[in-house]
Each structure stands twice: as structure tokens, then as C-alpha cells.
Amino acid sequence: MDDKALKIVRDYIWEHLDKSDDLAALNFNFEVYVVWKAKALQNWKYLISSTLLDGM
């Protein structure tokens, strides 16, 4: 389940990444990681972040 959640966030970042920025300034080797997760009422809740410095 963790891999699926990380893939969803990684795909979202690629779709919404500003392509007009300087390519050298963007770190295209970014990582996506789970900050927090919990199961509440039989549903998983995730807080996921990335190493990009994009303010998202």
C-alpha cells in the first residue's frame, strides 16, 4: 500500500511540475517519502512529502 501511495504522489508531482523553470535549478532526482501514516476507521491516512524545494 505504501508503494501505491508514493507512486500516486510522484505521478502528481511530475504532472504539475513547472517545466518553464531552469532545468539545472530543479532537482529531477527527487525522492518521495512517507512522513506519517495511520489507520483510522479501516482507512489508511498518509502524509507524504518530497525533497523538491518547490513550496508544495
CHARMM internal coordinates of N, CA and C (Angstrom, degrees):
IC EDIT
DIST 1 N 1 CA 1.4616
DIST 1 CA 1 C 1.5240
ANGL 1 N 1 CA 1 C 110.90
DIST 1 C 2 N 1.3332
ANGL 1 CA 1 C 2 N 116.54
DIHE 1 N 1 CA 1 C 2 N -36.08
DIST 2 N 2 CA 1.4636
ANGL 1 C 2 N 2 CA 119.34
DIHE 1 CA 1 C 2 N 2 CA 179.46
DIST 2 CA 2 C 1.5270
ANGL 2 N 2 CA 2 C 111.15
DIHE 1 C 2 N 2 CA 2 C -62.02
DIST 2 C 3 N 1.3294
ANGL 2 CA 2 C 3 N 116.63
DIHE 2 N 2 CA 2 C 3 N -42.71
DIST 3 N 3 CA 1.4596
ANGL 2 C 3 N 3 CA 120.33
DIHE 2 CA 2 C 3 N 3 CA -179.17
DIST 3 CA 3 C 1.5269
ANGL 3 N 3 CA 3 C 111.64
DIHE 2 C 3 N 3 CA 3 C -62.53
DIST 3 C 4 N 1.3127
ANGL 3 CA 3 C 4 N 116.65
DIHE 3 N 3 CA 3 C 4 N -38.56
DIST 4 N 4 CA 1.4626
ANGL 3 C 4 N 4 CA 120.86
DIHE 3 CA 3 C 4 N 4 CA 179.40
DIST 4 CA 4 C 1.5283
ANGL 4 N 4 CA 4 C 110.91
DIHE 3 C 4 N 4 CA 4 C -65.30
DIST 4 C 5 N 1.3252
ANGL 4 CA 4 C 5 N 116.99
DIHE 4 N 4 CA 4 C 5 N -43.00
DIST 5 N 5 CA 1.4669
ANGL 4 C 5 N 5 CA 121.12
DIHE 4 CA 4 C 5 N 5 CA 179.18
DIST 5 CA 5 C 1.5286
ANGL 5 N 5 CA 5 C 110.71
DIHE 4 C 5 N 5 CA 5 C -65.63
DIST 5 C 6 N 1.3250
ANGL 5 CA 5 C 6 N 117.29
DIHE 5 N 5 CA 5 C 6 N -41.64
DIST 6 N 6 CA 1.4650
ANGL 5 C 6 N 6 CA 120.60
DIHE 5 CA 5 C 6 N 6 CA 178.78
DIST 6 CA 6 C 1.5238
ANGL 6 N 6 CA 6 C 111.35
DIHE 5 C 6 N 6 CA 6 C -65.46
DIST 6 C 7 N 1.3227
ANGL 6 CA 6 C 7 N 117.80
DIHE 6 N 6 CA 6 C 7 N -37.80
DIST 7 N 7 CA 1.4657
ANGL 6 C 7 N 7 CA 121.06
DIHE 6 CA 6 C 7 N 7 CA 179.05
DIST 7 CA 7 C 1.5252
ANGL 7 N 7 CA 7 C 110.31
DIHE 6 C 7 N 7 CA 7 C -66.15
DIST 7 C 8 N 1.3188
ANGL 7 CA 7 C 8 N 118.07
DIHE 7 N 7 CA 7 C 8 N -40.10
DIST 8 N 8 CA 1.4651
ANGL 7 C 8 N 8 CA 121.34
DIHE 7 CA 7 C 8 N 8 CA 178.93
DIST 8 CA 8 C 1.5204
ANGL 8 N 8 CA 8 C 110.34
DIHE 7 C 8 N 8 CA 8 C -60.75
DIST 8 C 9 N 1.3284
ANGL 8 CA 8 C 9 N 117.40
DIHE 8 N 8 CA 8 C 9 N -45.07
DIST 9 N 9 CA 1.4639
ANGL 8 C 9 N 9 CA 121.24
DIHE 8 CA 8 C 9 N 9 CA -179.70
DIST 9 CA 9 C 1.5287
ANGL 9 N 9 CA 9 C 110.45
DIHE 8 C 9 N 9 CA 9 C -68.11
DIST 9 C 10 N 1.3334
ANGL 9 CA 9 C 10 N 118.01
DIHE 9 N 9 CA 9 C 10 N -42.79
DIST 10 N 10 CA 1.4661
ANGL 9 C 10 N 10 CA 121.49
DIHE 9 CA 9 C 10 N 10 CA 179.33
DIST 10 CA 10 C 1.5362
ANGL 10 N 10 CA 10 C 110.25
DIHE 9 C 10 N 10 CA 10 C -60.35
DIST 10 C 11 N 1.3333
ANGL 10 CA 10 C 11 N 117.64
DIHE 10 N 10 CA 10 C 11 N -43.34
DIST 11 N 11 CA 1.4635
ANGL 10 C 11 N 11 CA 121.18
DIHE 10 CA 10 C 11 N 11 CA 178.15
DIST 11 CA 11 C 1.5270
ANGL 11 N 11 CA 11 C 111.39
DIHE 10 C 11 N 11 CA 11 C -64.68
DIST 11 C 12 N 1.3240
ANGL 11 CA 11 C 12 N 116.70
DIHE 11 N 11 CA 11 C 12 N -39.24
DIST 12 N 12 CA 1.4650
ANGL 11 C 12 N 12 CA 120.53
DIHE 11 CA 11 C 12 N 12 CA 177.78
DIST 12 CA 12 C 1.5239
ANGL 12 N 12 CA 12 C 111.06
DIHE 11 C 12 N 12 CA 12 C -62.28
DIST 12 C 13 N 1.3176
ANGL 12 CA 12 C 13 N 116.72
DIHE 12 N 12 CA 12 C 13 N -42.53
DIST 13 N 13 CA 1.4659
ANGL 12 C 13 N 13 CA 120.80
DIHE 12 CA 12 C 13 N 13 CA 179.63
DIST 13 CA 13 C 1.5218
ANGL 13 N 13 CA 13 C 110.26
DIHE 12 C 13 N 13 CA 13 C -62.57
DIST 13 C 14 N 1.3459
ANGL 13 CA 13 C 14 N 118.14
DIHE 13 N 13 CA 13 C 14 N -45.38
DIST 14 N 14 CA 1.4654
ANGL 13 C 14 N 14 CA 121.09
DIHE 13 CA 13 C 14 N 14 CA -179.64
DIST 14 CA 14 C 1.5211
ANGL 14 N 14 CA 14 C 111.28
DIHE 13 C 14 N 14 CA 14 C -62.23
DIST 14 C 15 N 1.3266
ANGL 14 CA 14 C 15 N 117.94
DIHE 14 N 14 CA 14 C 15 N -38.08
DIST 15 N 15 CA 1.4612
ANGL 14 C 15 N 15 CA 121.14
DIHE 14 CA 14 C 15 N 15 CA -179.85
DIST 15 CA 15 C 1.5247
ANGL 15 N 15 CA 15 C 112.28
DIHE 14 C 15 N 15 CA 15 C -69.46
DIST 15 C 16 N 1.3239
ANGL 15 CA 15 C 16 N 117.86
DIHE 15 N 15 CA 15 C 16 N -33.17
DIST 16 N 16 CA 1.4529
ANGL 15 C 16 N 16 CA 121.81
DIHE 15 CA 15 C 16 N 16 CA -173.91
DIST 16 CA 16 C 1.5255
ANGL 16 N 16 CA 16 C 114.09
DIHE 15 C 16 N 16 CA 16 C -105.30
DIST 16 C 17 N 1.3218
ANGL 16 CA 16 C 17 N 117.33
DIHE 16 N 16 CA 16 C 17 N 7.28
DIST 17 N 17 CA 1.4537
ANGL 16 C 17 N 17 CA 121.52
DIHE 16 CA 16 C 17 N 17 CA 179.01
DIST 17 CA 17 C 1.5195
ANGL 17 N 17 CA 17 C 109.35
DIHE 16 C 17 N 17 CA 17 C -70.27
DIST 17 C 18 N 1.3242
ANGL 17 CA 17 C 18 N 117.13
DIHE 17 N 17 CA 17 C 18 N 133.77
DIST 18 N 18 CA 1.4620
ANGL 17 C 18 N 18 CA 122.17
DIHE 17 CA 17 C 18 N 18 CA -179.47
DIST 18 CA 18 C 1.5251
ANGL 18 N 18 CA 18 C 108.93
DIHE 17 C 18 N 18 CA 18 C -73.84
DIST 18 C 19 N 1.3196
ANGL 18 CA 18 C 19 N 116.52
DIHE 18 N 18 CA 18 C 19 N 108.52
DIST 19 N 19 CA 1.4627
ANGL 18 C 19 N 19 CA 121.29
DIHE 18 CA 18 C 19 N 19 CA -175.90
DIST 19 CA 19 C 1.5313
ANGL 19 N 19 CA 19 C 112.42
DIHE 18 C 19 N 19 CA 19 C -77.15
DIST 19 C 20 N 1.3250
ANGL 19 CA 19 C 20 N 117.89
DIHE 19 N 19 CA 19 C 20 N -12.60
DIST 20 N 20 CA 1.4641
ANGL 19 C 20 N 20 CA 120.67
DIHE 19 CA 19 C 20 N 20 CA -178.69
DIST 20 CA 20 C 1.5302
ANGL 20 N 20 CA 20 C 112.49
DIHE 19 C 20 N 20 CA 20 C -82.75
DIST 20 C 21 N 1.3280
ANGL 20 CA 20 C 21 N 117.95
DIHE 20 N 20 CA 20 C 21 N -9.86
DIST 21 N 21 CA 1.4601
ANGL 20 C 21 N 21 CA 121.05
DIHE 20 CA 20 C 21 N 21 CA 177.61
DIST 21 CA 21 C 1.5249
ANGL 21 N 21 CA 21 C 110.19
DIHE 20 C 21 N 21 CA 21 C -68.49
DIST 21 C 22 N 1.3168
ANGL 21 CA 21 C 22 N 115.66
DIHE 21 N 21 CA 21 C 22 N 159.10
DIST 22 N 22 CA 1.4531
ANGL 21 C 22 N 22 CA 121.35
DIHE 21 CA 21 C 22 N 22 CA 176.43
DIST 22 CA 22 C 1.5263
ANGL 22 N 22 CA 22 C 109.09
DIHE 21 C 22 N 22 CA 22 C -61.00
DIST 22 C 23 N 1.3362
ANGL 22 CA 22 C 23 N 117.45
DIHE 22 N 22 CA 22 C 23 N 124.88
DIST 23 N 23 CA 1.4626
ANGL 22 C 23 N 23 CA 120.91
DIHE 22 CA 22 C 23 N 23 CA -175.42
DIST 23 CA 23 C 1.5210
ANGL 23 N 23 CA 23 C 112.14
DIHE 22 C 23 N 23 CA 23 C -64.66
DIST 23 C 24 N 1.3398
ANGL 23 CA 23 C 24 N 117.57
DIHE 23 N 23 CA 23 C 24 N -30.43
DIST 24 N 24 CA 1.4608
ANGL 23 C 24 N 24 CA 119.48
DIHE 23 CA 23 C 24 N 24 CA 178.60
DIST 24 CA 24 C 1.5246
ANGL 24 N 24 CA 24 C 110.88
DIHE 23 C 24 N 24 CA 24 C -70.91
DIST 24 C 25 N 1.3373
ANGL 24 CA 24 C 25 N 117.49
DIHE 24 N 24 CA 24 C 25 N -29.90
DIST 25 N 25 CA 1.4654
ANGL 24 C 25 N 25 CA 120.93
DIHE 24 CA 24 C 25 N 25 CA -178.80
DIST 25 CA 25 C 1.5281
ANGL 25 N 25 CA 25 C 111.73
DIHE 24 C 25 N 25 CA 25 C -75.04
DIST 25 C 26 N 1.3250
ANGL 25 CA 25 C 26 N 116.04
DIHE 25 N 25 CA 25 C 26 N -27.88
DIST 26 N 26 CA 1.4661
ANGL 25 C 26 N 26 CA 119.35
DIHE 25 CA 25 C 26 N 26 CA 179.34
DIST 26 CA 26 C 1.5137
ANGL 26 N 26 CA 26 C 109.91
DIHE 25 C 26 N 26 CA 26 C -83.90
DIST 26 C 27 N 1.2988
ANGL 26 CA 26 C 27 N 114.99
DIHE 26 N 26 CA 26 C 27 N 139.58
DIST 27 N 27 CA 1.4562
ANGL 26 C 27 N 27 CA 120.40
DIHE 26 CA 26 C 27 N 27 CA 177.43
DIST 27 CA 27 C 1.5229
ANGL 27 N 27 CA 27 C 108.19
DIHE 26 C 27 N 27 CA 27 C -96.45
DIST 27 C 28 N 1.3481
ANGL 27 CA 27 C 28 N 116.59
DIHE 27 N 27 CA 27 C 28 N 97.40
DIST 28 N 28 CA 1.4541
ANGL 27 C 28 N 28 CA 119.88
DIHE 27 CA 27 C 28 N 28 CA -176.82
DIST 28 CA 28 C 1.5262
ANGL 28 N 28 CA 28 C 112.44
DIHE 27 C 28 N 28 CA 28 C -76.60
DIST 28 C 29 N 1.3090
ANGL 28 CA 28 C 29 N 118.00
DIHE 28 N 28 CA 28 C 29 N -6.37
DIST 29 N 29 CA 1.4569
ANGL 28 C 29 N 29 CA 121.83
DIHE 28 CA 28 C 29 N 29 CA 175.75
DIST 29 CA 29 C 1.5246
ANGL 29 N 29 CA 29 C 110.13
DIHE 28 C 29 N 29 CA 29 C -98.95
DIST 29 C 30 N 1.3245
ANGL 29 CA 29 C 30 N 116.35
DIHE 29 N 29 CA 29 C 30 N 44.69
DIST 30 N 30 CA 1.4575
ANGL 29 C 30 N 30 CA 120.60
DIHE 29 CA 29 C 30 N 30 CA -177.04
DIST 30 CA 30 C 1.5199
ANGL 30 N 30 CA 30 C 110.87
DIHE 29 C 30 N 30 CA 30 C -74.80
DIST 30 C 31 N 1.3187
ANGL 30 CA 30 C 31 N 115.01
DIHE 30 N 30 CA 30 C 31 N 157.53
DIST 31 N 31 CA 1.4591
ANGL 30 C 31 N 31 CA 122.08
DIHE 30 CA 30 C 31 N 31 CA 176.59
DIST 31 CA 31 C 1.5200
ANGL 31 N 31 CA 31 C 109.21
DIHE 30 C 31 N 31 CA 31 C -113.66
DIST 31 C 32 N 1.2983
ANGL 31 CA 31 C 32 N 115.87
DIHE 31 N 31 CA 31 C 32 N 148.07
DIST 32 N 32 CA 1.4565
ANGL 31 C 32 N 32 CA 122.94
DIHE 31 CA 31 C 32 N 32 CA 174.80
DIST 32 CA 32 C 1.5232
ANGL 32 N 32 CA 32 C 106.35
DIHE 31 C 32 N 32 CA 32 C -116.02
DIST 32 C 33 N 1.3287
ANGL 32 CA 32 C 33 N 117.01
DIHE 32 N 32 CA 32 C 33 N 132.25
DIST 33 N 33 CA 1.4551
ANGL 32 C 33 N 33 CA 120.06
DIHE 32 CA 32 C 33 N 33 CA -175.58
DIST 33 CA 33 C 1.5250
ANGL 33 N 33 CA 33 C 111.03
DIHE 32 C 33 N 33 CA 33 C -142.55
DIST 33 C 34 N 1.3144
ANGL 33 CA 33 C 34 N 115.05
DIHE 33 N 33 CA 33 C 34 N 157.30
DIST 34 N 34 CA 1.4605
ANGL 33 C 34 N 34 CA 122.31
DIHE 33 CA 33 C 34 N 34 CA 179.67
DIST 34 CA 34 C 1.5259
ANGL 34 N 34 CA 34 C 108.49
DIHE 33 C 34 N 34 CA 34 C -88.51
DIST 34 C 35 N 1.3267
ANGL 34 CA 34 C 35 N 116.24
DIHE 34 N 34 CA 34 C 35 N 122.96
DIST 35 N 35 CA 1.4624
ANGL 34 C 35 N 35 CA 122.11
DIHE 34 CA 34 C 35 N 35 CA 177.42
DIST 35 CA 35 C 1.5349
ANGL 35 N 35 CA 35 C 109.58
DIHE 34 C 35 N 35 CA 35 C -86.98
DIST 35 C 36 N 1.3275
ANGL 35 CA 35 C 36 N 115.51
DIHE 35 N 35 CA 35 C 36 N -41.17
DIST 36 N 36 CA 1.4674
ANGL 35 C 36 N 36 CA 120.57
DIHE 35 CA 35 C 36 N 36 CA -175.74
DIST 36 CA 36 C 1.5239
ANGL 36 N 36 CA 36 C 108.21
DIHE 35 C 36 N 36 CA 36 C -155.11
DIST 36 C 37 N 1.3229
ANGL 36 CA 36 C 37 N 116.76
DIHE 36 N 36 CA 36 C 37 N 145.76
DIST 37 N 37 CA 1.4567
ANGL 36 C 37 N 37 CA 120.94
DIHE 36 CA 36 C 37 N 37 CA 171.44
DIST 37 CA 37 C 1.5209
ANGL 37 N 37 CA 37 C 109.09
DIHE 36 C 37 N 37 CA 37 C -150.52
DIST 37 C 38 N 1.3233
ANGL 37 CA 37 C 38 N 114.62
DIHE 37 N 37 CA 37 C 38 N 149.98
DIST 38 N 38 CA 1.4629
ANGL 37 C 38 N 38 CA 120.58
DIHE 37 CA 37 C 38 N 38 CA 179.33
DIST 38 CA 38 C 1.5177
ANGL 38 N 38 CA 38 C 108.90
DIHE 37 C 38 N 38 CA 38 C -154.30
DIST 38 C 39 N 1.3010
ANGL 38 CA 38 C 39 N 115.80
DIHE 38 N 38 CA 38 C 39 N 154.99
DIST 39 N 39 CA 1.4586
ANGL 38 C 39 N 39 CA 120.83
DIHE 38 CA 38 C 39 N 39 CA 175.66
DIST 39 CA 39 C 1.5209
ANGL 39 N 39 CA 39 C 107.78
DIHE 38 C 39 N 39 CA 39 C -105.98
DIST 39 C 40 N 1.3294
ANGL 39 CA 39 C 40 N 115.41
DIHE 39 N 39 CA 39 C 40 N 120.77
DIST 40 N 40 CA 1.4587
ANGL 39 C 40 N 40 CA 121.02
DIHE 39 CA 39 C 40 N 40 CA -179.31
DIST 40 CA 40 C 1.5236
ANGL 40 N 40 CA 40 C 108.55
DIHE 39 C 40 N 40 CA 40 C -132.88
DIST 40 C 41 N 1.2998
ANGL 40 CA 40 C 41 N 116.73
DIHE 40 N 40 CA 40 C 41 N 126.07
DIST 41 N 41 CA 1.4590
ANGL 40 C 41 N 41 CA 122.90
DIHE 40 CA 40 C 41 N 41 CA 179.78
DIST 41 CA 41 C 1.5227
ANGL 41 N 41 CA 41 C 111.61
DIHE 40 C 41 N 41 CA 41 C 54.22
DIST 41 C 42 N 1.3041
ANGL 41 CA 41 C 42 N 116.62
DIHE 41 N 41 CA 41 C 42 N 43.21
DIST 42 N 42 CA 1.4601
ANGL 41 C 42 N 42 CA 126.21
DIHE 41 CA 41 C 42 N 42 CA 177.96
DIST 42 CA 42 C 1.5242
ANGL 42 N 42 CA 42 C 113.41
DIHE 41 C 42 N 42 CA 42 C 63.68
DIST 42 C 43 N 1.3389
ANGL 42 CA 42 C 43 N 118.08
DIHE 42 N 42 CA 42 C 43 N 24.79
DIST 43 N 43 CA 1.4632
ANGL 42 C 43 N 43 CA 123.63
DIHE 42 CA 42 C 43 N 43 CA 174.98
DIST 43 CA 43 C 1.5183
ANGL 43 N 43 CA 43 C 108.94
DIHE 42 C 43 N 43 CA 43 C -129.85
DIST 43 C 44 N 1.3325
ANGL 43 CA 43 C 44 N 116.19
DIHE 43 N 43 CA 43 C 44 N 141.01
DIST 44 N 44 CA 1.4630
ANGL 43 C 44 N 44 CA 120.28
DIHE 43 CA 43 C 44 N 44 CA 177.26
DIST 44 CA 44 C 1.5153
ANGL 44 N 44 CA 44 C 109.96
DIHE 43 C 44 N 44 CA 44 C -85.17
DIST 44 C 45 N 1.3152
ANGL 44 CA 44 C 45 N 116.09
DIHE 44 N 44 CA 44 C 45 N 137.03
DIST 45 N 45 CA 1.4671
ANGL 44 C 45 N 45 CA 123.90
DIHE 44 CA 44 C 45 N 45 CA 176.49
DIST 45 CA 45 C 1.5283
ANGL 45 N 45 CA 45 C 107.41
DIHE 44 C 45 N 45 CA 45 C -115.82
DIST 45 C 46 N 1.3288
ANGL 45 CA 45 C 46 N 117.70
DIHE 45 N 45 CA 45 C 46 N 131.11
DIST 46 N 46 CA 1.4589
ANGL 45 C 46 N 46 CA 122.35
DIHE 45 CA 45 C 46 N 46 CA -177.55
DIST 46 CA 46 C 1.5189
ANGL 46 N 46 CA 46 C 110.99
DIHE 45 C 46 N 46 CA 46 C -124.39
DIST 46 C 47 N 1.3144
ANGL 46 CA 46 C 47 N 115.57
DIHE 46 N 46 CA 46 C 47 N 145.11
DIST 47 N 47 CA 1.4565
ANGL 46 C 47 N 47 CA 123.05
DIHE 46 CA 46 C 47 N 47 CA 166.47
DIST 47 CA 47 C 1.5216
ANGL 47 N 47 CA 47 C 104.60
DIHE 46 C 47 N 47 CA 47 C -120.20
DIST 47 C 48 N 1.3329
ANGL 47 CA 47 C 48 N 116.26
DIHE 47 N 47 CA 47 C 48 N 111.49
DIST 48 N 48 CA 1.4616
ANGL 47 C 48 N 48 CA 122.56
DIHE 47 CA 47 C 48 N 48 CA -173.18
DIST 48 CA 48 C 1.5191
ANGL 48 N 48 CA 48 C 109.03
DIHE 47 C 48 N 48 CA 48 C -119.65
DIST 48 C 49 N 1.3260
ANGL 48 CA 48 C 49 N 116.30
DIHE 48 N 48 CA 48 C 49 N 141.14
DIST 49 N 49 CA 1.4541
ANGL 48 C 49 N 49 CA 121.94
DIHE 48 CA 48 C 49 N 49 CA -179.72
DIST 49 CA 49 C 1.5221
ANGL 49 N 49 CA 49 C 109.70
DIHE 48 C 49 N 49 CA 49 C -133.80
DIST 49 C 50 N 1.3400
ANGL 49 CA 49 C 50 N 115.57
DIHE 49 N 49 CA 49 C 50 N 174.60
DIST 50 N 50 CA 1.4647
ANGL 49 C 50 N 50 CA 120.53
DIHE 49 CA 49 C 50 N 50 CA 177.15
DIST 50 CA 50 C 1.5332
ANGL 50 N 50 CA 50 C 108.60
DIHE 49 C 50 N 50 CA 50 C -135.92
DIST 50 C 51 N 1.3202
ANGL 50 CA 50 C 51 N 115.08
DIHE 50 N 50 CA 50 C 51 N 170.30
DIST 51 N 51 CA 1.4661
ANGL 50 C 51 N 51 CA 120.55
DIHE 50 CA 50 C 51 N 51 CA -179.64
DIST 51 CA 51 C 1.5232
ANGL 51 N 51 CA 51 C 112.27
DIHE 50 C 51 N 51 CA 51 C -88.80
DIST 51 C 52 N 1.3257
ANGL 51 CA 51 C 52 N 118.50
DIHE 51 N 51 CA 51 C 52 N 4.39
DIST 52 N 52 CA 1.4629
ANGL 51 C 52 N 52 CA 121.40
DIHE 51 CA 51 C 52 N 52 CA 177.97
DIST 52 CA 52 C 1.5140
ANGL 52 N 52 CA 52 C 110.48
DIHE 51 C 52 N 52 CA 52 C -72.41
DIST 52 C 53 N 1.3027
ANGL 52 CA 52 C 53 N 116.49
DIHE 52 N 52 CA 52 C 53 N 142.50
DIST 53 N 53 CA 1.4691
ANGL 52 C 53 N 53 CA 121.61
DIHE 52 CA 52 C 53 N 53 CA 176.79
DIST 53 CA 53 C 1.5330
ANGL 53 N 53 CA 53 C 109.03
DIHE 52 C 53 N 53 CA 53 C -99.28
DIST 53 C 54 N 1.3239
ANGL 53 CA 53 C 54 N 115.67
DIHE 53 N 53 CA 53 C 54 N 61.60
DIST 54 N 54 CA 1.4576
ANGL 53 C 54 N 54 CA 120.28
DIHE 53 CA 53 C 54 N 54 CA -175.60
DIST 54 CA 54 C 1.5253
ANGL 54 N 54 CA 54 C 113.61
DIHE 53 C 54 N 54 CA 54 C -108.94
DIST 54 C 55 N 1.3153
ANGL 54 CA 54 C 55 N 117.95
DIHE 54 N 54 CA 54 C 55 N -0.31
DIST 55 N 55 CA 1.4528
ANGL 54 C 55 N 55 CA 121.33
DIHE 54 CA 54 C 55 N 55 CA 178.20
DIST 55 CA 55 C 1.5212
ANGL 55 N 55 CA 55 C 113.48
DIHE 54 C 55 N 55 CA 55 C 80.91
DIST 55 C 56 N 1.3305
ANGL 55 CA 55 C 56 N 118.99
DIHE 55 N 55 CA 55 C 56 N 6.86
DIST 56 N 56 CA 1.4731
ANGL 55 C 56 N 56 CA 121.45
DIHE 55 CA 55 C 56 N 56 CA 179.14
DIST 56 CA 56 C 1.5206
ANGL 56 N 56 CA 56 C 109.46
DIHE 55 C 56 N 56 CA 56 C -86.75
END
COOR INIT
IC SEED 1 N 1 CA 1 C
IC BUILD
